[in-house]
Amino acid sequence: MRVRPSAPETAAPDRLTTRIVGEAMTKTMTRDRTNLDDRAPTIFGWAAALIAGGGLLYFWVMGAILILSGNGGQIQYLQDEPIWRTLYFAYPLVFVGAIVVGALLVALRRDVASIAVAGSPVVLAIVYYFASIHLRSF
């Protein structure tokens, strides 16, 4: 008995069709791909992205309070140029925007792309930190 997948153009996009060819009979098995097991990695990826992004937002709020009150210490010296200050204060908008775009991608069933978009504020914050430290040394 041989098992071979059928041609992808004949199968529905949300169903996996497998044709089993035996000696005297041919039968087709079909199973759904739309169960919740396919979305479990998406849930865990989103949870990790939201926890990391929310943690950064928590520390961002503390830094913003220190900058705006003038009691920031070292963070006051890092924010003396307008471009770095603008990028710093843009983090909440980037975070909320990434959540909205990621949720739209989940609704469109683009799970891997939605995790990448939801986790992008964390990556962008790390890039911002290294850029603000290393580019200022030149």
N, C-alpha and C positions, 0 to 999 in steps of 0.2 A: 504494500500500500504506500503510495506517494502522497505527500501533502505539498501543494503549491498554492501560493496566493493568486487570486484572480487579478486581472488587469485593473489598475487604479482608476481608469476612466469609467469602468463599468460599475464600480462601487460607489455608494453614497458617501459624501465626505465625513459623515459622523458614524459610519458603520464599517466594520472590518469583515470582509467576506473571504472565506477560505474554502477552496474546493478540494475534496478528498476523492482521489481517483483510485478505485480498487480494481480487482480482476473483472468483476462482472457488473459492478454498479458504480454510479457516480452520484455523489450527494454534495450539497452545498450547506455549510454551516455559516450562520451569520450571528454576530454578537455586537451589542451596542458598545460604543466608546464613550457615551455621554454619562457615565456614572460618576459618582463623587470621588472615586479613587484616583481619577486622573487629575483632580484639582487639589489634592492634599499637598503636594509640594508648593503649589501656588499660595496656599494659606500660610504655610510655614515661612516661605520667602517674604510674603507681605508682613507677617508678624515680626520677622527680624528687621525688615526695612523700617517699619513704623516704630519699633522700640529704639533702634539706633538713631533715626531722624528725630524722634521725640526727645531722646536724651540730649542730642545736640541742641535742640530748641530750648530745652531747660537751661543749659549753660549759656546759650545765646542770650536769653532773657537776663540772666545775672550780669553778663558782660555789657548788655545794653543799658542796664540800670547804672552800672559803674561809669560807663562812658557819658551818659546824659547827666549824671550828678556831678561829674568832675572828680570823683574819688577812685578812678580806675587804676592808678599806678602804672604798671607796664603797658596795659592795654591802651592807656591814653597816648603813649608815645608811638604805638603802632598805628594809630588812627589819624595821624596828622595830615595825610594827603586825602583829598576829596574822593578819589576813585576807590581807595580801600575802604573808606567809611561807607560809601554808597553800596559797595559789594557786601559789606558786613550787614548793613541794615536790610538788604534784599533777601536774606536767608528765609524768613518766614513766608515770603511770597513764593520763593522757589519750592519750599517744602509743600505748601498747600497746592501749588500748581502741579507738582509731581504726583501728589495723591489724586487729584482730579483726573489728570491724563492717564495715570495707572488704572484708576477705576473704569475709565472709558475703555481701556484696552482689555480689562477683564470682561467687561460686557461684550466685547467683540471676540472673546475667546482667544486672545493672544496672550497666554499666560506668562511665557518666558519674557516677552517684551514688557509686560506690566511689572514684573519683579525688577527688571533692569531700570525702568523709569522710577519706580517707587524707591529704589535704593540710590538713585543718582544724587540726591541732596547730600548724602553722607560722603560720597566720592568727591563731589564738588567742594564740600567744606574742607576736605583734606588737601585738595589741590589749592584752594584759596590760602590755607595756612602756609603751605610750603612756598607758594608764590609770594605771599606778603613778607615772609622771612627772608627768602633767598634773593628775590629780585631787589629788595631794598639794600642789599649789601654791595651792589655795584655802584 
